[in-house]
Amino acid sequence: MQVNKGAHGSRSSVKCDALLVDTVSRSDTYPYVDIREDDVTMGHEATVSKVSENQLFYLMSRGLTEDEAMAMVVRGFVEPIAKELPMEYALELNRLIELQMEGAVG
């Protein structure tokens, strides 16, 4: 995040959330803050969570396969972001997630 000279009274908050879906996943967050004014309010936060066995167990006890349960958890994690995007981008994001969860990408 950069706040240039002259941007008096600027306020910003950066939030980085990560979801670990397997034992080899990792998340690296490198906040960059460059403030060139004195009257600026900025914040940065990062969270890392992993899909729990309890989440998967609950969904699987409702008839989902493990893959379906994992996909549902991932979609639930991404949904707040996707709903802020224009419709065509949200649809593409959801399709890419589906492909990734099926192992067709990457």
C-alpha distances in whole Angstrom, upper triangle without the diagonal:
4,7,10,13,15,13,15,15,12,11,9,9,8,11,13,16,19,22,25,28,30,31,29,26,23,19,17,13,11,8,6,5,6,8,11,13,15,15,12,12,9,10,9,13,14,18,20,24,27,29,32,36,37,34,36,40,39,39,41,44,43,44,41,41,39,37,37,36,33,32,32,30,27,28,27,24,23,24,22,19,22,23,20,21,23,27,27,24,24,28,27,24,27,30,27,27,31,32,30,31,35,34,34,30,29
4,6,10,12,10,13,14,11,11,10,12,11,15,16,20,22,26,28,32,34,34,32,29,26,23,20,16,14,11,8,6,5,6,8,10,13,14,11,12,10,12,12,16,18,21,24,27,30,33,36,40,40,38,40,43,43,42,45,47,47,48,45,45,42,40,40,39,36,35,36,33,31,31,31,28,26,28,25,22,25,26,23,23,25,29,29,26,27,31,29,27,30,32,30,30,34,35,33,35,38,37,37,33,32
4,7,9,6,9,10,8,9,9,12,13,17,19,22,25,29,31,34,37,38,36,32,29,26,23,20,17,14,11,8,6,5,6,7,10,11,8,10,9,12,14,18,20,24,26,30,33,36,38,42,43,40,42,46,45,44,47,50,49,50,47,47,45,43,43,42,39,38,38,36,33,33,33,30,28,29,26,24,27,27,24,24,27,30,31,28,29,33,32,30,33,35,33,33,37,38,36,38,41,40,40,37,35
4,6,6,9,11,10,12,13,16,17,20,22,26,29,32,35,38,40,41,39,35,32,29,26,23,20,17,14,11,8,7,5,7,11,12,10,13,13,16,18,21,24,27,30,33,36,39,42,46,46,44,46,49,49,48,51,53,52,54,50,51,48,46,46,45,42,41,41,39,36,36,36,33,31,32,30,27,30,30,27,27,29,32,33,30,31,35,34,32,35,37,35,36,40,40,38,41,44,43,42,39,38
4,6,8,11,11,14,15,18,20,23,26,29,32,36,38,41,43,44,42,39,36,32,29,26,23,20,17,14,10,8,5,6,9,11,11,14,15,18,20,24,27,30,33,36,40,42,45,49,49,47,49,52,52,51,54,56,56,57,54,54,52,50,50,49,46,45,45,42,40,40,39,36,35,36,33,31,33,33,30,30,32,36,36,33,35,38,37,36,39,41,39,40,43,44,42,44,47,46,46,43,41
4,6,9,9,13,15,19,21,24,27,31,33,37,40,43,45,46,44,41,38,34,32,28,26,22,19,16,13,11,8,7,10,10,11,14,16,19,22,25,28,32,35,38,41,44,46,50,50,48,50,53,53,52,55,57,56,57,55,55,53,51,50,49,47,45,45,43,41,40,40,37,35,36,33,31,33,33,29,30,31,35,36,34,35,38,38,36,39,42,40,41,44,45,43,45,49,48,48,44,43
4,6,6,10,12,15,17,21,24,27,30,34,37,40,42,43,42,38,35,32,29,26,23,20,17,14,12,10,8,7,10,9,8,11,13,16,18,22,25,28,32,35,38,40,43,47,47,45,47,50,49,48,51,53,52,54,51,52,50,48,47,46,43,42,42,40,37,37,36,34,32,32,29,27,30,30,26,27,28,32,33,31,32,35,35,33,36,39,37,37,41,42,41,42,46,45,45,42,41
4,6,9,12,16,18,22,25,28,32,35,38,41,44,45,43,40,37,33,31,27,25,22,19,16,14,11,9,7,8,6,7,10,12,16,19,23,26,29,33,36,39,41,44,48,47,45,48,51,50,49,52,54,53,55,52,53,51,49,49,47,45,44,43,41,39,39,37,35,33,34,30,29,31,31,27,29,31,34,36,33,34,38,37,36,38,41,40,40,43,44,43,45,48,48,48,44,43
4,6,10,13,17,20,23,26,30,33,36,39,42,43,42,39,36,32,30,26,25,21,19,16,15,12,12,8,9,5,5,7,10,14,17,20,24,27,31,33,37,39,41,45,45,43,45,48,47,47,50,52,51,53,50,51,49,48,47,45,43,42,41,39,37,37,35,33,32,32,28,27,30,29,26,27,29,33,35,32,33,36,36,34,37,40,39,38,42,43,42,43,46,46,47,44,43
4,7,10,13,17,20,23,27,30,33,36,39,40,39,35,32,29,27,23,22,18,16,13,13,10,11,9,10,7,5,6,8,11,14,18,21,24,28,30,34,36,39,42,42,40,42,45,44,44,47,49,48,50,47,48,46,44,43,42,40,38,38,36,34,33,32,29,28,28,25,24,26,26,22,24,26,30,31,29,29,33,33,31,33,36,35,35,38,40,38,39,43,43,43,40,39
4,7,10,14,17,20,24,27,30,33,36,37,36,33,30,26,25,21,20,16,15,13,13,11,13,11,12,9,6,5,6,8,12,15,18,21,24,27,31,33,35,39,39,36,39,42,41,40,43,45,44,46,44,45,42,41,40,39,36,36,35,32,31,30,29,26,25,26,22,21,24,24,20,22,25,28,30,27,27,31,31,29,31,34,33,32,36,37,36,37,40,40,41,38,37
4,7,10,13,17,20,23,26,29,32,33,33,29,26,23,21,17,17,13,13,11,12,11,14,13,14,12,8,6,5,6,9,12,15,18,21,24,27,29,32,36,35,33,36,39,38,37,40,42,41,43,40,41,39,38,37,35,33,32,31,29,27,27,26,23,22,23,19,18,21,21,18,20,22,26,27,24,24,28,28,25,28,31,30,29,32,34,32,33,37,37,37,34,33
4,7,10,13,17,20,23,26,29,30,29,26,23,20,18,15,15,11,12,11,13,13,16,16,16,15,11,8,6,5,6,8,11,14,17,20,23,26,28,32,32,30,32,35,34,34,37,39,38,40,37,38,36,34,34,32,30,29,28,26,24,24,23,20,19,20,17,15,19,19,16,19,22,25,26,23,23,27,26,24,26,29,27,26,30,32,30,30,34,34,35,32,31
4,7,10,13,17,20,23,26,27,26,22,20,16,15,11,12,9,10,10,13,14,17,18,19,18,14,11,8,6,5,6,8,12,15,17,21,23,26,29,30,28,30,33,32,32,35,37,36,38,35,35,33,32,31,30,27,26,26,23,21,22,21,17,17,18,15,14,17,18,16,17,20,23,25,21,21,24,24,21,23,26,24,23,27,28,26,27,31,31,31,28,28
4,7,10,13,17,20,22,24,23,19,17,14,13,10,12,10,12,13,16,17,21,22,22,21,17,14,11,8,6,5,6,8,11,14,17,19,22,26,26,24,26,29,29,28,31,33,33,34,31,32,29,28,28,26,23,23,22,20,18,19,17,14,14,15,13,12,15,16,15,16,20,22,24,20,19,23,23,19,21,24,22,21,24,26,24,24,28,28,29,26,26
4,7,10,13,16,19,20,19,16,13,10,10,8,10,9,12,14,17,19,23,24,25,24,20,18,14,11,8,6,5,6,9,11,14,17,20,23,24,22,24,27,27,26,29,31,31,32,29,29,27,25,25,24,21,21,21,18,16,17,16,12,12,15,13,11,15,17,15,17,20,22,23,20,19,22,21,18,19,22,20,18,22,23,21,21,25,25,26,23,22
4,7,10,13,16,18,17,14,12,9,11,9,12,13,16,18,21,23,27,28,28,27,24,21,17,14,11,8,6,5,6,8,11,13,16,20,20,18,20,23,23,23,25,28,27,29,26,26,23,22,22,20,17,17,17,14,12,14,13,9,10,13,11,11,14,16,15,17,21,22,23,20,18,21,20,16,17,20,19,16,20,21,19,19,23,23,24,22,21
4,7,10,12,14,14,10,9,7,9,9,13,14,17,20,23,26,29,30,31,31,27,24,21,18,14,11,8,6,5,6,8,11,14,17,19,17,18,21,22,21,23,26,26,27,24,23,20,19,20,18,15,15,16,13,11,13,13,9,10,13,13,12,15,17,18,18,22,23,23,20,18,21,20,16,17,19,17,14,18,19,16,16,20,20,21,19,18
4,6,9,12,12,9,9,8,12,13,16,18,21,24,27,29,33,34,35,34,30,28,24,21,18,15,11,9,6,5,5,7,11,14,15,13,14,18,18,17,19,22,23,23,20,20,17,16,16,14,11,12,13,10,8,11,11,8,9,13,14,13,15,18,19,19,23,23,24,21,18,20,20,16,16,18,16,13,16,17,14,13,17,17,20,18,17
4,6,8,8,5,7,8,11,13,17,19,23,25,29,31,35,37,37,37,33,30,27,24,20,17,13,11,7,6,4,6,10,12,15,13,14,17,18,18,19,22,23,23,20,19,16,15,16,14,11,13,14,11,10,13,14,11,13,16,17,17,18,21,22,23,26,26,26,23,21,22,21,18,18,19,17,14,16,17,14,13,16,16,19,17,16
4,7,8,6,9,11,15,17,21,23,26,29,32,35,38,40,41,40,37,34,30,27,24,21,17,14,11,9,6,6,9,11,14,12,11,15,16,15,16,19,20,20,17,16,12,11,13,12,8,10,12,9,8,12,13,11,13,16,18,18,19,22,23,23,26,26,26,23,21,21,21,17,16,18,16,12,14,15,12,10,13,13,16,15,15
4,6,6,9,12,15,18,22,24,28,31,34,37,40,42,43,43,39,36,33,29,26,23,19,16,13,11,8,8,10,11,14,14,12,15,18,17,17,20,22,22,18,16,13,12,15,13,10,13,15,13,12,16,17,15,17,20,22,21,22,25,27,27,30,29,29,26,24,25,23,20,20,20,18,15,16,17,13,12,14,13,17,16,15
4,6,8,12,15,18,22,24,28,31,34,37,41,42,43,43,40,37,33,30,26,23,20,17,13,12,9,10,11,12,16,16,15,17,20,20,20,23,25,24,21,19,15,15,18,17,14,16,18,16,15,19,20,18,20,23,25,24,25,29,30,30,33,33,32,29,28,28,27,24,23,24,21,19,20,20,16,15,18,16,20,19,17
4,7,10,13,17,20,23,26,29,32,35,39,41,42,42,39,36,32,29,26,23,19,17,14,13,11,13,15,16,19,19,18,21,23,23,23,26,27,27,24,22,18,17,20,19,16,17,20,18,16,20,21,19,20,24,25,24,25,29,29,29,32,32,31,28,27,28,26,23,23,23,20,18,20,19,16,15,17,15,18,17,15
4,7,10,14,17,20,23,26,29,32,36,38,39,39,35,33,29,26,22,20,16,14,11,11,9,11,14,16,19,18,17,20,22,22,22,25,27,27,23,21,18,17,19,18,14,16,18,16,14,17,18,16,17,20,22,20,22,25,26,26,29,29,28,25,24,25,23,20,20,21,18,16,18,18,14,14,17,15,18,16,14
4,7,10,13,16,19,23,26,29,32,34,35,36,32,30,26,23,19,17,13,12,9,10,10,13,15,18,20,19,20,23,24,24,25,28,29,29,26,25,21,20,22,21,17,18,20,17,15,19,19,16,17,21,21,20,22,25,25,25,29,29,29,25,24,26,24,21,21,23,20,17,20,20,16,17,20,18,20,18,16
4,6,10,13,16,19,22,25,29,31,32,32,28,26,22,19,16,14,10,9,7,10,11,14,17,20,22,21,21,24,26,25,27,30,30,31,28,26,23,22,23,22,18,19,21,18,15,18,19,15,16,19,19,18,20,23,23,23,26,27,27,24,23,25,23,20,21,22,19,17,21,21,17,18,21,20,22,19,17
4,7,10,13,16,19,22,26,28,29,29,26,24,20,18,14,13,10,11,10,13,14,17,20,23,25,24,25,28,29,29,30,33,34,35,31,30,27,26,27,26,22,23,24,21,19,21,22,18,18,22,21,19,22,25,24,24,27,29,29,25,24,27,25,21,23,25,22,20,23,24,20,21,24,23,24,21,19
4,6,10,13,16,19,22,24,25,26,22,20,17,14,10,10,7,9,10,13,16,19,22,25,27,25,26,30,30,30,32,35,35,36,33,32,29,28,29,27,24,24,25,22,19,22,22,18,18,21,20,18,21,23,22,22,26,28,28,24,24,26,25,21,23,25,23,21,25,25,22,23,26,25,26,23,21
4,6,10,13,16,19,22,23,24,20,19,15,14,10,11,10,12,13,17,19,23,25,29,30,29,30,33,34,34,36,38,39,40,36,36,33,31,32,31,27,27,28,25,23,25,25,21,21,24,22,20,23,26,24,24,27,30,29,26,26,29,27,24,26,28,25,24,28,28,25,26,30,28,29,26,23
4,6,10,13,16,18,19,20,17,15,12,10,7,9,9,13,15,18,21,24,27,30,32,30,32,35,35,35,37,40,40,41,38,37,34,33,34,32,29,29,29,26,24,26,25,21,21,24,22,20,23,25,23,23,26,29,29,26,26,29,27,24,27,29,26,25,29,30,27,28,32,30,31,28,26
4,7,10,13,16,17,18,15,15,11,11,9,12,13,16,18,22,25,28,31,34,35,34,35,38,39,38,40,43,43,44,41,41,38,36,37,35,32,32,32,30,27,28,28,24,23,26,24,21,24,26,24,24,27,30,30,26,27,30,29,26,29,31,28,27,31,32,29,31,34,33,33,30,28
4,6,10,12,13,14,12,11,9,9,9,12,14,18,20,24,27,30,33,36,37,36,37,41,41,40,43,45,45,46,43,43,40,39,39,38,34,34,34,32,29,30,30,26,25,27,25,23,26,27,24,25,28,31,31,28,29,32,31,28,31,33,31,30,34,34,32,34,37,36,36,33,31
4,7,9,12,13,11,12,10,12,12,16,18,22,24,28,31,34,36,40,41,39,41,44,44,44,46,49,49,50,47,46,44,42,42,41,38,37,38,35,33,33,33,29,28,30,28,25,28,30,26,27,29,33,33,30,31,34,33,30,33,35,33,33,37,37,35,37,40,39,39,35,34
4,6,8,10,8,10,9,12,13,17,19,23,26,30,33,36,38,42,43,41,43,46,46,45,48,50,50,51,48,49,46,44,44,43,40,39,39,37,35,35,34,31,30,32,29,27,30,30,27,28,30,34,35,31,32,36,35,32,35,38,35,35,39,40,37,39,43,42,42,38,37
4,7,9,9,12,12,15,17,21,23,27,30,33,37,40,42,46,46,45,47,50,49,49,52,54,54,55,52,52,49,48,48,46,44,43,43,40,38,38,38,34,33,35,32,30,32,33,30,30,32,36,37,34,35,38,37,35,38,40,38,38,42,43,41,42,46,45,45,41,40
4,6,6,10,11,15,17,21,24,28,31,34,38,41,43,47,47,45,47,50,50,49,52,55,54,56,53,53,51,49,49,47,45,44,44,41,39,39,38,35,34,35,32,30,33,33,30,31,33,37,38,35,36,39,39,36,39,42,40,40,44,44,42,44,47,47,47,43,42
4,6,9,11,15,17,21,24,28,31,34,38,41,43,47,47,45,48,51,50,50,53,55,54,56,54,54,51,50,50,48,46,45,45,42,40,40,39,36,35,36,33,31,35,35,31,33,35,39,40,37,38,41,41,38,41,44,42,42,45,46,44,46,49,48,49,45,44
4,7,10,13,17,20,24,27,31,34,37,40,42,46,46,44,46,49,48,48,51,53,53,55,52,53,50,49,49,47,44,44,43,40,39,39,37,34,34,34,31,30,33,33,29,31,33,37,38,36,36,40,39,37,40,43,41,41,44,45,44,45,48,48,48,45,44
4,6,10,13,17,20,24,27,30,34,36,39,42,42,40,43,46,45,45,48,50,49,51,48,49,47,45,45,43,41,40,39,37,35,35,34,31,30,31,27,26,29,29,26,28,30,33,35,32,32,36,36,33,36,39,37,37,40,42,40,41,45,44,45,41,40
4,7,11,14,17,21,24,27,31,33,35,39,39,37,40,42,42,41,45,46,46,48,45,46,44,43,42,40,38,37,36,34,32,32,31,28,27,28,25,24,27,27,24,26,29,32,34,31,31,34,34,32,34,37,36,35,38,40,38,39,42,42,43,40,39
4,7,10,14,17,21,24,27,30,32,36,36,34,37,40,39,39,42,44,43,45,42,43,40,39,39,37,35,34,33,31,29,29,28,25,24,26,22,21,24,25,22,24,27,30,31,28,28,32,32,29,31,34,32,31,35,36,34,35,39,39,39,36,35
4,7,10,14,17,20,24,27,29,32,32,31,33,36,35,35,38,40,40,42,39,40,37,36,36,34,31,31,31,28,26,27,25,22,22,23,20,19,23,23,21,23,26,29,30,27,27,30,30,27,29,32,30,29,33,34,32,33,36,36,37,34,33
4,7,10,14,17,21,23,26,29,30,28,30,33,33,33,36,38,38,39,37,37,34,33,33,31,28,28,28,25,23,24,23,19,20,21,19,17,21,22,20,22,25,28,29,26,25,28,28,25,27,30,28,26,30,31,29,29,33,33,34,31,30
4,7,10,13,17,20,22,26,26,24,27,30,29,30,32,34,34,36,33,34,31,30,30,28,25,26,25,22,21,22,20,17,17,19,17,16,20,21,19,21,25,27,29,25,24,27,27,24,25,28,26,24,28,29,27,27,31,31,32,29,28
4,7,10,14,17,19,23,23,22,24,27,27,27,29,32,32,33,31,31,28,27,27,25,22,23,23,19,18,19,18,15,15,18,16,15,19,20,19,21,25,27,28,24,23,26,25,22,23,26,24,22,25,26,24,24,28,27,29,26,25
4,7,10,13,15,19,19,18,20,23,23,23,26,28,28,30,27,27,25,24,24,22,19,20,20,16,15,17,16,12,14,17,15,15,18,20,20,21,25,27,28,24,23,25,25,21,22,25,23,20,23,25,22,22,26,26,28,25,24
4,7,10,12,16,17,16,18,21,21,21,24,26,27,28,25,25,22,21,22,19,17,18,18,14,13,16,15,12,14,17,16,16,19,21,21,22,26,27,28,25,23,25,24,21,21,24,21,19,21,23,20,19,23,23,25,23,22
4,7,9,12,13,12,14,17,18,18,20,22,23,24,22,22,18,18,19,16,14,15,15,12,11,14,13,10,13,16,16,16,19,21,22,23,27,27,28,25,23,25,24,21,20,23,21,18,20,22,19,18,21,22,24,23,22
4,6,9,11,10,11,14,15,16,17,20,21,22,19,18,15,15,16,14,11,13,14,10,10,14,13,11,14,16,17,18,20,22,23,24,28,28,28,25,23,24,24,20,20,22,20,17,19,20,17,15,19,19,22,21,20
4,7,8,7,8,11,12,12,13,16,17,18,15,15,12,12,13,10,8,11,11,7,8,12,11,10,13,16,17,18,19,21,23,24,27,27,28,25,22,23,23,20,18,20,19,16,17,19,16,14,17,18,21,20,20
4,5,5,7,9,10,11,12,14,16,17,15,15,12,14,14,11,10,13,13,10,12,15,14,13,16,18,20,21,22,24,26,28,31,30,31,29,26,27,27,23,22,24,23,19,20,22,19,17,20,21,24,24,23
4,5,5,6,9,10,10,12,14,15,14,13,10,13,14,11,10,14,14,11,14,17,16,16,19,21,23,24,25,27,29,30,33,32,33,31,28,28,29,26,24,25,24,21,21,23,21,17,20,21,24,25,25
4,5,5,6,9,10,10,13,15,14,14,12,14,15,11,12,15,14,11,15,17,15,16,19,21,22,24,25,26,29,30,33,32,34,32,28,29,30,27,24,26,26,22,22,25,23,20,22,23,27,27,27
4,6,5,6,9,10,11,13,12,12,10,12,12,8,9,12,10,8,11,13,12,13,16,17,19,21,22,23,25,27,30,29,30,28,25,25,26,23,21,23,23,19,19,22,20,17,19,21,24,25,25
4,5,5,6,8,10,11,9,9,7,9,9,6,7,10,9,8,11,13,13,14,17,18,20,22,22,24,27,28,30,29,30,28,25,25,25,23,20,22,22,18,17,20,18,15,17,19,22,23,23
4,6,5,6,9,10,9,10,8,12,12,8,10,13,13,12,15,17,16,17,20,21,23,25,26,27,30,31,34,32,33,32,28,28,29,26,24,25,25,22,21,23,22,18,20,22,25,26,27
4,5,5,7,9,9,11,10,13,12,9,11,14,12,11,15,16,15,16,20,20,22,24,25,25,28,30,32,31,32,31,27,27,29,26,23,25,25,22,21,24,23,19,21,24,27,28,29
4,5,5,7,6,8,8,10,9,6,9,11,9,9,13,13,13,15,18,18,20,22,22,23,26,27,30,28,29,28,24,24,25,23,20,22,22,19,18,21,20,16,18,21,24,25,26
4,5,5,5,6,6,9,8,6,10,12,11,12,15,16,16,18,20,21,23,25,25,26,29,30,32,30,31,30,27,26,27,25,22,23,24,20,19,21,20,17,18,20,23,25,26
4,5,7,9,10,13,12,10,13,15,14,14,18,19,18,20,23,23,25,28,27,28,32,33,35,33,34,33,29,29,30,28,25,26,27,24,22,25,24,20,21,24,27,29,30
4,6,9,11,13,11,10,13,14,12,14,17,17,17,19,22,21,24,26,26,26,30,31,32,30,31,31,27,27,28,26,23,24,26,23,21,24,24,20,21,24,26,28,30
4,7,9,12,9,9,13,14,13,15,17,18,18,21,22,22,25,27,26,27,31,31,33,30,31,31,27,26,28,26,23,23,25,22,19,22,22,19,19,22,24,27,29
4,6,8,6,6,9,10,9,12,14,14,15,18,19,19,23,24,23,24,28,28,30,27,28,27,24,23,24,23,19,20,21,18,16,18,18,15,15,18,21,23,25
4,5,5,6,9,10,10,12,14,15,16,18,20,21,24,25,24,26,29,29,31,29,29,28,25,24,24,23,19,20,20,17,15,17,17,13,13,16,19,21,22
4,5,5,6,9,10,11,12,14,15,17,18,20,23,24,23,25,28,28,31,29,29,27,25,24,24,22,19,19,19,16,14,16,15,11,12,14,17,19,20
4,5,5,6,9,10,11,12,14,15,17,18,21,22,21,23,26,26,28,26,26,24,22,20,20,19,16,16,16,13,11,12,12,8,8,11,14,16,17
4,5,5,6,9,10,10,12,14,15,16,19,20,19,21,24,24,26,24,24,23,20,19,19,18,14,15,16,13,10,13,13,9,10,13,15,17,19
4,5,5,6,9,10,11,12,14,15,18,20,19,21,24,24,26,25,25,24,21,20,21,19,16,17,17,14,13,15,15,11,13,15,18,19,21
4,5,5,6,9,10,11,12,14,17,18,18,20,23,23,25,24,24,22,19,19,19,17,14,15,15,11,11,13,12,8,11,13,16,16,17
4,5,5,6,9,10,11,12,15,16,15,17,20,20,22,20,20,19,16,15,16,13,11,12,12,8,8,10,10,7,9,12,14,15,16
4,5,5,6,9,10,10,14,15,14,16,19,19,21,20,21,19,16,16,17,14,11,13,14,11,10,14,13,10,13,15,17,18,20
4,6,5,6,9,10,13,14,14,16,19,19,22,21,22,20,17,17,18,15,13,15,15,12,12,15,14,11,14,16,19,19,20
4,5,5,6,9,11,12,12,14,17,17,20,19,19,17,14,15,15,12,10,12,12,8,10,12,11,9,12,14,16,16,17
4,5,5,6,9,10,9,11,14,14,17,16,17,15,11,12,13,10,8,11,11,8,9,12,12,10,13,16,17,16,18
4,6,5,8,10,10,11,14,15,18,17,19,17,13,14,16,13,11,14,15,12,13,16,15,14,17,19,21,20,21
4,6,7,8,10,11,13,15,18,18,19,17,14,15,16,13,12,15,14,11,13,16,15,14,17,19,20,19,20
4,6,5,6,9,10,11,14,14,15,13,10,12,13,9,9,12,12,9,12,15,13,13,17,18,19,17,18
4,5,5,6,9,10,13,12,14,12,9,11,13,10,9,13,13,11,13,16,16,15,18,20,21,20,21
4,6,6,7,9,13,13,16,13,11,13,15,12,12,16,16,14,17,20,19,19,22,23,24,23,24
4,6,6,7,11,12,14,11,9,12,13,10,11,14,14,13,16,18,17,18,21,22,23,21,22
4,5,5,8,8,10,8,5,8,10,7,8,11,12,11,14,16,16,17,19,21,21,19,21
4,5,8,8,11,10,7,10,12,11,11,14,15,15,16,19,20,20,22,24,24,23,25
4,7,9,11,10,8,12,13,12,13,16,17,16,19,21,21,22,25,26,26,24,25
4,6,8,6,6,9,10,9,11,14,15,15,17,19,20,21,23,24,24,22,23
4,6,5,6,9,10,11,12,14,16,17,18,20,21,23,25,26,25,23,25
4,5,5,6,9,10,11,12,14,15,16,18,20,21,23,24,23,22,24
4,6,5,6,9,10,11,12,14,15,17,18,20,21,23,21,20,22
4,5,5,6,9,10,10,12,14,15,16,18,20,21,19,18,20
4,5,5,6,9,10,11,12,14,15,16,18,20,19,18,20
4,5,5,6,9,10,11,12,14,15,17,18,17,16,19
4,5,5,6,9,10,10,12,14,15,16,15,13,16
4,5,5,6,9,10,11,12,14,15,14,13,15
4,5,5,6,9,10,10,12,14,14,13,16
4,5,5,6,9,10,11,12,11,11,14
4,5,5,6,9,10,10,9,8,10
4,5,5,6,9,10,10,9,11
4,5,5,6,9,9,9,12
4,5,5,6,5,6,9
4,5,5,6,5,7
4,5,8,8,10
4,6,8,11
4,6,7
4,7
4
